[in-house]
Amino acid sequence: MRVLFMCTANSCRSILCEALFNHLASEGFAALSSGSFPKGQVLPRSLATLEQAGIATAGLYSKGNDAFADNPPDIVITVCDKAAGEACPVYFGPALKAHWNLEDPSDVRGDEACVDAAFRATLAHIELRCRAFLGLPFNHLSREQLQHELNRIGTL
């Protein structure tokens, strides 16, 4: 099962999701990420946060949705923060779609400790959701039930 995490710039939240999901996932699951308006580079603090957590960062890069046109995902999860007024377009036709709102830690202002804490908190929130997703009984869920579970996980 291929899961695509989308946000606006594909430099922070969706990258954190991709890396953490793949870190936790068993065989048969793979995460990717993209942005509706990719920044073209991953935020160094995103990479540092992942590395400090012992999560591999090799191969992570900022990319647009067109990167998956020939091999669409099974599930698309947007992670844009609605409160920030970001656009979260959803593509990929038949893929199941869900929204897992995440505040953007790169918007946090303050000293280094404050900003680092925001990135770590976001990663912890992503971990909670990814573990809930990966713990689902996929073999026993209908498409509608899986959609319900994806929506429920977005409220955790």
C-alpha positions in Angstrom: 0.0 0.0 0.0 1.4 3.4 -1.1 0.5 6.4 1.1 1.2 9.9 -0.1 1.5 12.7 2.5 0.9 16.1 1.0 1.3 19.6 2.2 2.0 22.9 0.5 5.8 23.2 0.3 6.9 19.6 0.9 9.7 20.8 3.1 8.5 20.0 6.6 5.3 18.3 7.7 4.9 15.9 4.7 8.6 15.1 4.8 8.4 14.3 8.5 5.4 12.0 7.8 7.1 10.2 4.9 10.2 9.5 6.9 8.5 8.5 10.1 5.9 6.3 8.4 8.6 4.4 6.4 10.6 4.1 9.6 7.7 2.4 11.4 6.1 0.5 8.4 6.4 -3.2 7.7 6.9 -4.8 4.3 4.1 -3.9 1.9 3.7 -0.3 3.1 5.5 2.7 1.7 5.1 6.4 2.2 5.9 9.2 -0.2 5.4 12.9 0.1 4.8 15.9 -2.2 3.7 19.5 -2.2 1.1 21.4 -4.1 3.7 24.2 -4.4 7.0 22.5 -3.6 9.7 24.6 -2.0 12.4 22.6 -3.8 14.4 21.9 -0.7 13.7 20.2 2.7 14.1 22.4 5.7 17.4 21.6 7.4 15.6 21.5 10.8 13.2 18.8 9.5 16.2 16.7 8.6 17.9 17.4 11.9 14.8 16.5 13.8 14.5 13.2 12.0 18.2 12.4 12.5 18.0 13.2 16.2 15.1 10.7 16.5 17.2 8.0 14.7 15.1 8.1 11.5 16.8 7.8 8.1 16.8 10.9 5.9 18.6 9.6 2.8 16.6 10.1 -0.3 14.2 12.8 1.1 13.6 15.7 -1.2 11.0 18.3 -2.0 8.8 17.3 -5.0 5.5 18.2 -6.6 2.5 16.0 -7.2 3.5 15.3 -10.8 6.2 13.0 -9.5 3.5 10.4 -9.0 1.4 10.8 -12.1 2.4 7.5 -13.6 2.2 5.6 -10.3 -0.6 7.0 -8.1 -0.8 6.2 -4.4 -3.5 4.2 -2.8 -4.1 6.8 0.0 -3.5 10.5 0.0 -3.3 12.3 3.3 -3.1 16.0 3.4 -1.4 17.5 6.5 -1.8 21.3 5.9 -2.8 23.4 8.8 -6.2 24.8 8.0 -5.8 27.6 10.5 -2.8 28.9 8.5 -5.0 29.3 5.4 -3.0 27.0 3.3 -4.5 25.4 0.2 -4.6 21.6 0.4 -5.7 20.4 -3.0 -6.4 16.7 -3.4 -5.6 14.8 -6.5 -5.2 11.2 -7.6 -8.7 10.2 -8.5 -9.7 6.9 -6.9 -7.2 7.1 -4.0 -8.7 7.3 -0.6 -8.2 10.8 0.8 -8.0 12.1 4.4 -6.9 15.2 6.1 -4.6 15.0 9.2 -4.2 18.6 10.2 -0.8 19.5 11.6 0.4 22.9 12.7 3.5 23.9 10.8 6.4 23.9 13.3 8.4 26.0 10.9 6.0 28.9 11.7 7.0 28.8 15.4 9.0 31.8 16.4 11.2 31.9 19.5 14.6 30.8 20.6 16.2 27.6 19.3 14.9 25.5 22.1 11.3 26.6 21.5 11.5 25.9 17.7 13.2 22.5 18.3 10.5 21.6 20.8 7.8 22.4 18.2 9.5 20.2 15.6 9.8 17.3 18.2 6.1 17.8 19.2 5.0 17.6 15.6 7.1 14.4 15.0 5.5 12.9 18.2 2.0 13.8 16.8 2.9 12.2 13.5 4.1 9.0 15.3 0.9 8.7 17.2 -1.1 8.8 13.9 1.2 6.6 12.0 1.1 3.9 14.7 -2.7 4.1 14.7 -2.7 3.7 10.9 -0.3 0.8 10.8 -2.2 -0.9 13.6 -5.4 -1.1 11.6 -6.7 -4.6 10.6 -6.4 -3.9 6.9 -7.5 -7.4 5.8 -10.8 -6.9 7.6 -11.7 -3.4 6.6 -13.9 -2.4 3.6 -13.0 0.6 1.7 -15.6 2.6 3.5 -14.4 1.4 6.9 -10.8 2.3 6.0 -12.0 5.8 5.0 -13.7 6.1 8.4 -10.5 5.0 10.2 -8.4 7.4 8.2 -10.7 10.3 9.2 -10.7 9.1 12.8 -7.0 9.0 13.0 -6.9 12.6 11.7 -8.6 13.6 14.9 -6.0 12.0 17.2 
